[in-house]
Amino acid sequence: MASAYTPGLTVSGDITIRRTRRLPIKGEVLVKASDSVMPDQVVAQAKLPGILQNIKMAERLGCEPKEVKNFFMLKEGDPVEKGQILVEKKGFMGIFGKHIEKSDYTGTVETISEVSGHVLIREPSIPIDLTAYVQGKIVDTMPDEGVIVETRGAMVQGIFGVGGEHMGTIRVAVDSPDKTLTDDLILDSDKDAILIGGSGVTFEALEKATKVGAAGIVVGGVKDSDLIKFLGYDIGVAITGQENITFTLVVTEGFGFLKMASRTFELLKTLEGKKASINGATQIRAGVIRPEVIVPLDLGDKAQAAQSSAGELTIGTPIRVIREPYFGALGNVTGLPAQLVRVDSETEVRVLKAKLEDGRDVTVPRANVEIIAT
């Protein structure tokens, strides 16, 4: 049987997942290979150097730079607290009182310069905690850098997302994949919930999710204008995931209100009530990153899904069209012609035949589809 290979989304009820967890700077790994970890468990930690504060002490004291050490009450390496006296200098011939200088910062005295007369105080370091993100096992460690976590579970990848990593409990808030998630469907009890919508989510619902403290929203689509209004700016084409919002939004189909794929919706329904990890980070250029929802299998009953060879196009492979005129349409491969076909751009390309969910039989370039991996 003819086959080809193309990247695609994963929508699977049973798949092995590995995630590399890496610190932004060198630090300390707190776990070892074969350790079991929970999503919120800190697996590595680093300390970001604190801000270096410059005090022009010679200028303040009205003395020569080399004289600062004579008056300064601390030495390099000493800890210092905000409000602590640094200098207590007697006035001229002891008749003009004392000149007292107090620290405006808490930290450590790093430098007392005899050349500039400046005193440098390093504020406390900022701890960086790296969590496991998913429940699973540590399969490898990278000394001073991070770990690789492996889990087996259900995973749904989306086309686009915003917001960082969160953990929550899945709740299906709509009764069909073509229904829009509106604010009245979000409950006051949805704190830390990952809400599953259908075709889209309204601006008012995004605001309500923020108010109640939801962990995430997964829907078929979102209107570009609503997203810009909610974020306060247009995110452009850069990598997402660092937005200053309190929950994560994952879009499975595209922009606008688009019915969520039935198989995606049905899989998410089987996961209702289970704990999940969600991440909206998206990068569509080199080094593709997809937003995702991950539910480890040992958190509940298995969510079963048909298995297929990852990335392989064969007859029957579920696909999504990612170019016009069938953008966003779902279907299954019905044919893989070997010969090249001339398309509207006057180039000759390999194509595939597919039957879309609405019953249409279409022929599209293979480069214009992505596999929905199961």
N, C-alpha and C positions, 0 to 999 in steps of 0.2 A: 504493500500500500504506500502511496506517495506521502511524504511528510516534509515539513519545513520547520524552522525555529523562529520564534519571535517573542519579545518580552511581553509580560502582561501582569494583570492584577491577580492576587490570590484571594479566593473566597472558598475556604475549606473548613470542614468541621474536625479534621484530624490531620495535623501536619507537624513536623518537627521544625522548631523555630530557634534560631540562634541570634543573639544580639550582642554586639561588642560595646562594652561600657568603658569609656576612656576619659580620664581626667584631662582638663585643659592644660594643666602644668604637672610636672612630676610631683608625686606625693607618696602615700603609703597604701598598699593593698591590704585590706583587713580580713580577707577570706582566703581559702586555699581550694585547689581543685578537688572536686567531688562534694564540696559543701552544698547543702540545700539552703536556698535563700528565699525570702519573701519579697514582694515588690518594693516595699518601703524600707527594706534593710539597707544600711550603708555598707557598701562593699569596698570602697576606697575613699581616701580623704587626702586633701592637700590644703596648704595654707598659702593664700595669696598675700604677698607682702603688703603691709599697711602703708598708708600715705606718708610720705616724708615731708615734714613741716620744717620750714626754714625760719629761724629767728635771728634777726640782725642785732645780736646782743651788744656788740661794740658800739653800734650807733645808739642803742637805747641807753647805754651806760656813759656814753661820751668819753670813751677811753680808746687806747690803741688796741688793734686786733690781738696782739700778742699778750695783752694784759687780761683778756677775758678769763683765761684759765685761773688767774689769781683770785678772781672774785666769784667764779662759778662754784656752787656748793656741791655739784655732782661731777662724776667722771664718766668717760665714755663707757657704755655698757650698763649703766645704772638705770633701773626703772624709775619712772616719774609719773605722778598723778596730776590731773588737772587741778589747779589751785595751789600746788606745792610751791614753796619758795625756792627759787633757783639762785637768786643773788640777794644778799643783804649787805649793801655797801654803805659805809659811813660817809657822811657829808664832809666837806672841806674842813679840816682841823677839828672834826667832831662837833661843829657848832651849827650845821645846817640839817640836822636830823639824819635819817637813813634813806637810802635809795633801795627799794625792794622791788624785785621782779618775780612774778609768779608765772607758772606754766599755764598756757592756754590749752594744753593737750595732755592726754594720757598716752604713755608709750615707753620708749627706751631711748636714752641719749645715744645717738649714733656717732656724731662727730662734733668736736669743739675745735674749730679752725683757728690757728694762730695767724693765718694769712689773710683771711677775710673778716675774722671776728664773728662769724656766723655759728650758731648752734643748730644742729639738725636733730630733730626728734622724730623717730619712726613710730607711727601709731600702731596699735595692735594688729596682728595679721588677721585676715578674713578667712574663716574656714570654708572649704568647698567640700560638701558631702555628695558623693556619687552613690545613688541607690541602684539596686538590681533591676528595677523597672518592671520585671515580670517574675512570677514565682517559677522556680526551676532549680537547676543544678549548675554549679560552676564547672565548666569543662576545661577551662584553661585560664591561666593568669599571665599578665604582662607586668613584670616587676616594675614598681614605681609608677605604673601607668593606668592599669585597669584590669578588667576581666572579660571573659566571654561566658554569657549565661545561655543555657539551653533549656527549652521547655517543649513539651508536646501538647498541642491544644488546637483550638479553633482560631482562625484568623480571617479577618475581613480587611482588605486593603481598599482605600479610596483613591479617587483621582486627585483630590485637592483637600487641603486642611489648613487650619490655623490653630495656634495655641500649642503649648508644650505637653509634657508628660503628666498624666493624671491617672488615678485609680478610682474605680467606682463600681456600683452595682447596676447591671443592665435592667432597664425598664422599657418595654415597648409601649409607647404612648399613643399610637394610632392603631386602627384595626385593619388597615390595608396599605400596600406599598404606594398607592397613588394619592394618599391623603396627606395634606399639609399639616405640619406641626405648628399649631397656633398657641398663643399665650394661655388660653383657657384650658389647654391640655396639660400644662405644666403645673404640678401641685406644690403646695408649700412644703410638703414632705419629701420633695425631690432633691434635698441636699445630698451631695456626693453620688447622685444617680447619673448614669450614662443613658440618655434618653434616645430612643429609636423613633425617628419620624418616618415619613413616606417620601412624597415627591419634593418636599422643600420645608423651609422654616422661615417664618416671618420675622421682621425686625423686632416686633413687640415680643415675640417668643425668645429671641436672643437676649433682650433686656430682662425678661422674666427669669430666664435661666441664670443670669448673673445675680439677680436679686435673691433667689432661693439657694444659691450655692451649688448648682449642678456641676458635675465633674466633666460632662461631655454631651455632645449632641451628634448623632449620626443620621444623615438624611440623604435623599437622592440629589438635591441641588439647592443652591442658594442664589438669590438675585444679587448681581454685582453691586447694584446701587444700595441694597440693604447692608451688604458686607462693608462697603466703604463708609456708610453712615454709622455702623456699629463700631468699627475700628477707629474712625476719625481720619482715615487717610487711605490712599490707594496703595496696595501692597506691591504692585508691579510684578516683576518676574523673578525676583530674588528668592532665595530659600526662605521658607516660612517656618514657624514654630517658636519664634521668640517674641510674639506679640504680647502686649501688656493687657491680657484678658484673663479672667478667672476660670475659664473652662476651655475645653478643646472641641473644635468643630471639625467633623470629617464629612466630606461630600463624596458620595460613591459614583455619581453619574456625570455631573458637570454643572455649569452655571445656568441659572434659570430654575424653574420648577419642573423637575424631571422625575418621572416615576422611578422609584428604586427598583432595581432588578428583582424579580420575584424570588429567585434562588437566594439572593443576598438577604432579602427580608425574611424569608422562611428560616434561614440559618440563624439569624439574629433572634427570631422568636424562640427557637429551641434553647437559646442561651439566657433567656430572661431569668432574672434573680441571681445570676452568677456574678462573681467578682471579675472585673476585667481591667486591663491596662490599655490606655488610649493615648495616641500621640499624633498631633496634627502636622508634624514637620513634613514639608514637601519640597522636592527639588526635581525639576523636570528636564534639566539639561544633563551634562555629563555627571555620572555618579548618581543615578536616579534614586530618590528617596520618596517612598509612598507613605501617606498617612495610614494609620492602622488601628485596629481593635484586636486585642489578643486575650483569649480566655484559656488558661491552662486546663487540661482535661480533668485533672484530679481535684478540681474544685466542684465537680458535679458529674452528672451522667454524660457520657460521650455524645457529642453532636455529630451524627454520621453524615458524611458527604461522599459522593463518588470520587475515586482517585483517578488521575490521569498523569501522563508524563509531563513534568513541568517544562513549559516552553515549547512543546511539540505540537505542530499543526497537523492534525489528521482529520479524516472524515468524522464528523460528529463533535469536534472540539468546540466548546463554547467560546465565543469571541465578542468583542465590543469594537465598533467602528469608531475611529478617532479623527476622522476627517469628514468634511461635507462631501456629498449632500446627505449622508446618512449618519452624521455625527451623533454619538451617544447611543445609537441603535444596538441592540443585543441580538444575537442569533447563534446559529451553529453552522460549521463548515459542511458544505454538501459536495464540494468538488475542488480539486487542486490541479488545474491544467498545467501541463509541463511546458507548453509553448509560451513564448513572450507575446504580450498583447499591447498594441499601440493605444495609448490613452489620449485624453484631450490635450495634454501638454506636448503631444507629438513625440513623447519618449516611449520606448518599449519596456514594459515591466512585467514581472510575474504577478498573477492575480489569483484570487480564489473565488469560489462561488459559495454563497451562504443563503440560508433561509432565515429571515429576521423574525422576531417574536410576533410581529403584526402579520406574518404570512407572506411577505414579499420575498421573491427570489432575486438576489442581486449579485453582481460581479464587481469586486473592488480590488485595488492593488493590495498585495499582502503587507506592504509597508504601512497601509492605512488602518490596520487592525492591531489589537492586542488581545492576547489570550486571557481569559478569566480562568486562572489556574485553580484547580480544585484539590 
